[in-house]
Amino acid sequence: MRRLPMLLIAACGHPATGPATPVAAPATATAPAAAHTIALPGASDGGVFLDYLAYDPAHQRVWVPAGGTGRVDVIDAKTGALTPIEGFATKEVERRGQKRTMGPSAATVGDGVVYIGNRADSSVCALDAVSLAKRGCVTLDSSPDGLQYVAATHEVWVTTPRDLSLRILDVTDPGAPAAKAVIKVDGEPEGFAIDNDRGVFFTNLEDKDRTLAIDVRTHAVTKTWQPSCGEDGPKGLAFDAPANHLIVVCPSSIETLDVARDGAVLSQLPVGDGLDAIALVATSHLVFAAAGRAEKMTVATLGSDGKLSPVATVATAKGARNAVAAEDGTAFVADGPAAAILVVPPVMR
């Protein structure tokens, strides 16, 4: 078990790691207990490609699609015990002159099952959320990126950026995903969030610096917003359903859009370079944004007015990103270069 550097917890205006951000922070924050890592089995010396994790609140488990290991690792959020699920396809590919072994890369929690997307064989498989047994799979004709379960329509929506589209899977039978529809979009979809009550799916067009709202029943793009993230485009998304506020992740900042007011920007918070996906805990309104290049995670609150206010900054590791979080505020951060999950205990406010 590798220990992390000392956690740095700072209220803005009294920074421990650099200049204060331009957004005011609460006056105090208490450091959590020391963070620790959970090593992922079967990784090479070069680490493992980790992308989208998922947290299952019903069973208090973190699902980790562990890329080229050919495994999905399931972590008990209370005890830290890890159960590997083996037998997933892997494939070596070359990207930007570098070879990488691909495999399971995305997860989303459904109705009694967890769906796993695999870039090696373009499959999406259902696994029993209790027994962890593999159930049915479907093979797509394009490589899956992110997955989002849509309870309102009993579907899984899959971002497939290589051919500028979304794939929709029918999961009326939760254990037997089946191809249902394709939605073409005018760019590379990146990130996802769902408003089940209003029937809206959100995604970004990373290469166009746009954020889309799509009706889950008609499949029509109903709104297009420009988050102004720059040429690297928007990344992840998180949705606050009661307030109808959407958090858009830019490469080094997060911002809140008011969905009811045509995407008006309510708040912006710089959090460091290297962002991708973030976590929002609905019950506490805490946001967890891990910046891989900046080697830190910002914990912030999301107010009912959409304002993002930093609570704490936690030192992580180079390349650590894509946090998920439990209801008690424990965060789990994907540290692919170290082939590990960083476990950060709750920050006391």
Residue pairs with C-beta under 8 A, 6 or more apart in sequence:
1 36
1 37
1 38
1 39
2 37
2 39
2 338
2 340
3 34
3 36
3 37
4 34
4 35
4 36
4 37
4 315
4 316
4 317
4 342
5 315
6 315
7 31
7 32
7 34
7 35
7 314
7 315
7 344
8 16
8 17
8 296
8 313
8 314
8 315
9 16
9 29
9 30
9 31
9 32
9 312
9 313
9 314
9 347
10 16
10 17
10 29
10 312
10 313
11 25
11 26
11 27
11 28
11 29
11 310
11 312
12 20
12 21
12 23
12 24
12 25
12 310
13 20
13 24
13 25
14 20
15 313
16 313
17 296
17 313
17 315
21 269
21 270
21 271
21 310
22 270
23 267
23 268
23 269
23 270
23 308
23 309
23 310
24 309
25 309
25 310
25 311
26 301
26 309
26 310
26 311
26 349
28 349
29 311
29 312
29 347
29 348
29 349
30 347
30 348
30 349
31 312
31 347
32 314
32 344
32 345
32 346
32 347
32 348
33 345
34 345
35 314
35 342
35 343
35 344
35 345
36 342
36 343
37 335
37 338
37 340
37 341
37 342
37 343
38 75
38 80
38 82
38 340
38 341
38 343
39 339
39 340
40 48
40 64
40 66
40 69
40 71
40 73
40 82
40 339
40 340
40 341
41 69
41 71
41 73
41 82
41 84
42 66
42 69
42 70
42 71
42 84
43 66
43 68
43 69
43 339
44 68
44 101
44 339
46 337
47 319
47 336
47 337
47 338
47 339
48 66
48 67
48 68
48 69
48 336
48 339
49 67
49 68
49 100
49 101
49 102
49 103
49 105
49 336
50 64
50 65
50 66
50 67
50 105
50 322
50 334
50 335
50 336
51 65
51 67
51 105
51 106
51 145
51 276
51 322
51 334
52 65
52 105
52 106
52 107
52 108
52 117
52 146
52 147
52 277
52 322
53 62
53 63
53 64
53 65
53 107
53 322
53 323
53 324
53 332
53 334
53 341
54 62
54 63
54 107
54 108
54 109
54 114
54 324
55 61
55 62
55 63
55 77
55 109
55 279
55 324
55 325
55 326
55 332
56 62
56 63
56 109
56 114
56 129
57 109
57 326
57 327
58 109
58 129
59 129
59 130
60 76
60 77
60 78
60 326
61 74
61 75
61 76
61 77
61 129
62 74
62 75
62 77
62 324
62 332
62 341
63 72
63 73
63 74
63 107
63 109
63 114
63 116
64 72
64 73
64 74
64 75
64 107
64 334
64 341
65 72
65 103
65 104
65 105
65 106
65 107
65 116
65 117
65 118
66 72
66 73
66 84
66 103
66 104
67 90
67 101
67 102
67 103
67 104
67 105
67 336
68 90
68 100
68 101
68 102
68 103
69 90
69 103
70 86
70 87
70 88
70 89
70 90
70 103
70 104
71 84
71 85
71 86
71 88
71 103
71 104
72 84
72 85
72 88
72 104
72 107
72 116
72 127
73 82
73 83
73 84
73 85
73 341
74 82
74 83
74 84
74 85
74 132
75 81
75 82
75 83
75 332
75 341
76 82
76 83
77 326
77 330
77 332
80 343
83 132
85 127
85 132
85 134
87 134
88 103
88 104
88 116
88 118
88 120
88 125
89 103
89 118
89 120
89 121
89 123
90 101
90 102
90 103
90 120
91 101
91 102
91 103
91 119
91 120
91 121
92 99
92 100
92 101
92 102
93 99
93 100
93 101
93 102
94 100
102 119
102 120
103 118
103 119
103 120
104 116
104 117
104 118
104 120
105 117
105 118
105 119
105 144
105 145
106 116
106 117
106 144
106 145
106 146
106 147
107 114
107 115
107 116
107 117
107 147
108 114
108 115
108 147
108 148
108 149
108 156
109 129
109 149
110 126
110 129
110 149
110 156
110 171
110 174
111 149
111 151
111 154
111 171
111 174
112 128
112 129
112 130
112 174
113 126
113 127
113 128
113 129
113 135
113 171
113 174
113 175
114 126
114 127
114 129
115 124
115 125
115 126
115 127
115 147
115 149
115 156
115 169
115 171
115 177
116 124
116 125
116 127
116 147
117 123
117 124
117 144
117 145
117 146
117 147
117 158
118 124
118 125
118 144
119 143
119 144
119 145
121 139
122 139
122 140
122 141
122 142
122 143
122 144
123 137
123 138
123 139
123 140
123 144
124 137
124 138
124 140
124 144
124 147
124 156
124 158
124 169
124 177
125 134
125 135
125 136
125 137
125 138
125 177
126 134
126 135
126 136
126 137
126 171
126 174
126 175
126 176
126 177
127 133
127 134
127 135
128 134
128 135
128 175
135 175
135 176
136 173
136 175
136 176
136 177
137 177
138 169
138 177
138 178
138 179
140 158
140 160
140 167
140 179
142 160
142 162
142 163
142 165
142 167
143 160
143 162
144 158
144 159
144 160
144 167
145 158
145 159
145 160
145 161
145 189
145 190
146 158
146 159
146 189
146 190
146 191
146 192
147 156
147 157
147 158
147 159
147 192
148 156
148 157
148 158
148 192
148 193
148 194
148 201
149 155
149 156
149 171
149 194
150 156
150 157
150 194
150 196
150 201
150 216
151 194
151 196
152 194
152 196
152 197
152 199
152 216
153 199
153 216
153 217
154 170
154 171
154 172
154 174
155 168
155 169
155 170
155 171
155 180
155 216
156 168
156 169
156 171
156 177
157 166
157 167
157 168
157 169
157 192
157 194
157 201
157 216
158 166
158 167
158 168
158 169
159 166
159 189
159 190
159 191
159 192
159 203
160 166
160 167
160 189
161 188
161 189
161 190
161 206
164 184
164 185
164 186
164 187
164 188
164 189
165 182
165 183
165 184
165 185
165 189
166 182
166 183
166 185
166 189
166 201
166 203
166 214
167 179
167 181
167 182
168 179
168 180
168 181
168 182
168 183
168 219
169 177
169 178
169 179
169 180
170 177
170 178
170 179
170 180
171 177
171 178
181 219
183 214
183 219
185 203
185 205
185 212
185 221
186 205
186 208
187 205
187 206
187 207
187 208
187 210
188 205
188 206
188 207
188 208
189 203
189 204
189 205
189 206
189 212
190 203
190 204
190 205
190 206
190 233
190 234
190 235
190 236
191 202
191 203
191 204
191 206
191 234
191 235
191 236
191 237
191 249
191 277
192 201
192 202
192 203
192 237
193 201
193 202
193 203
193 237
193 238
193 239
193 246
194 200
194 201
194 202
194 216
194 239
195 201
195 202
195 239
195 241
195 244
195 259
196 241
197 241
198 244
199 215
199 216
199 217
200 213
200 214
200 215
200 216
200 222
200 259
201 213
201 214
201 215
201 216
202 211
202 212
202 213
202 214
202 237
202 239
202 246
203 211
203 212
203 214
203 237
204 210
204 211
204 212
204 227
204 233
204 234
204 235
204 237
204 248
205 211
205 212
205 233
205 234
206 232
206 233
206 234
206 235
207 233
208 233
209 226
209 227
209 228
209 229
209 230
209 231
209 233
209 234
210 224
210 225
210 226
210 227
210 234
211 224
211 225
211 226
211 227
211 234
211 237
211 246
211 248
211 257
211 263
212 221
212 223
212 224
212 225
213 221
213 222
213 223
213 224
213 225
213 259
214 220
214 221
214 222
215 222
223 259
223 262
223 263
225 257
225 262
225 263
227 234
227 248
227 250
227 255
227 257
227 265
229 235
229 248
229 250
229 251
230 250
230 251
232 250
232 251
233 251
234 248
234 249
234 250
235 249
235 250
235 251
235 275
235 276
235 277
236 249
236 275
236 276
236 277
236 278
236 322
237 246
237 247
237 248
237 249
238 246
238 247
238 249
238 278
238 279
238 280
238 287
239 245
239 246
239 247
239 280
240 246
240 247
240 280
240 282
240 285
240 302
241 282
243 304
243 306
244 258
244 259
244 260
245 256
245 257
245 258
245 259
245 266
245 302
245 306
246 256
246 257
246 259
246 263
247 254
247 255
247 256
247 257
247 278
247 280
247 287
247 302
247 308
248 254
248 255
248 256
248 257
249 275
249 276
249 277
249 278
249 289
250 275
251 273
251 274
251 275
252 270
252 271
252 272
252 273
252 274
252 275
252 291
252 294
253 268
253 269
253 270
253 271
253 275
254 268
254 269
254 271
254 275
254 278
254 287
254 289
254 300
254 308
255 265
255 266
255 267
255 268
255 269
255 308
256 265
256 266
256 267
256 268
256 302
256 306
256 307
256 308
257 263
257 264
257 265
257 266
258 264
258 265
258 266
258 306
266 305
266 306
266 307
267 306
267 307
267 308
268 308
269 298
269 300
269 308
269 309
269 310
271 289
271 291
271 294
271 296
271 298
271 300
271 310
272 291
272 293
272 294
272 295
272 296
272 298
273 291
273 293
273 294
274 291
274 292
274 293
274 294
274 319
274 321
275 289
275 290
275 291
275 292
275 321
276 292
276 321
276 322
277 321
277 322
277 323
278 287
278 288
278 289
278 290
278 323
279 287
279 288
279 323
279 324
279 325
279 331
280 286
280 287
280 288
280 302
281 288
281 325
281 326
281 327
281 329
283 327
284 327
284 329
285 301
285 302
285 303
286 299
286 300
286 301
286 302
286 311
286 325
286 329
287 298
287 299
287 300
287 301
287 302
287 308
288 297
288 298
288 299
288 323
288 324
288 325
288 331
289 297
289 298
289 300
289 323
290 296
290 297
290 316
290 320
290 321
290 322
290 323
290 331
290 333
291 297
291 298
291 321
292 318
292 319
292 320
292 321
293 318
293 319
295 315
295 316
295 317
295 318
295 320
296 313
296 314
296 315
296 316
297 313
297 314
297 316
297 320
297 323
297 331
297 333
297 344
298 310
298 312
298 313
298 314
299 310
299 311
299 312
299 313
299 314
299 329
299 331
299 347
300 308
300 309
300 310
300 311
301 308
301 309
301 311
302 308
303 309
311 347
311 349
312 347
314 331
314 344
314 347
316 333
316 335
316 342
316 344
317 335
317 337
317 338
317 342
318 337
319 335
319 336
319 337
319 338
320 333
320 334
320 335
320 342
321 333
321 334
322 333
322 334
323 331
323 332
323 333
323 334
324 331
324 332
325 331
325 332
326 332
328 346
329 345
329 346
329 347
330 343
330 344
330 345
330 346
331 342
331 343
331 344
332 341
332 342
332 343
332 344
333 341
333 342
333 344
334 341
335 341
335 342
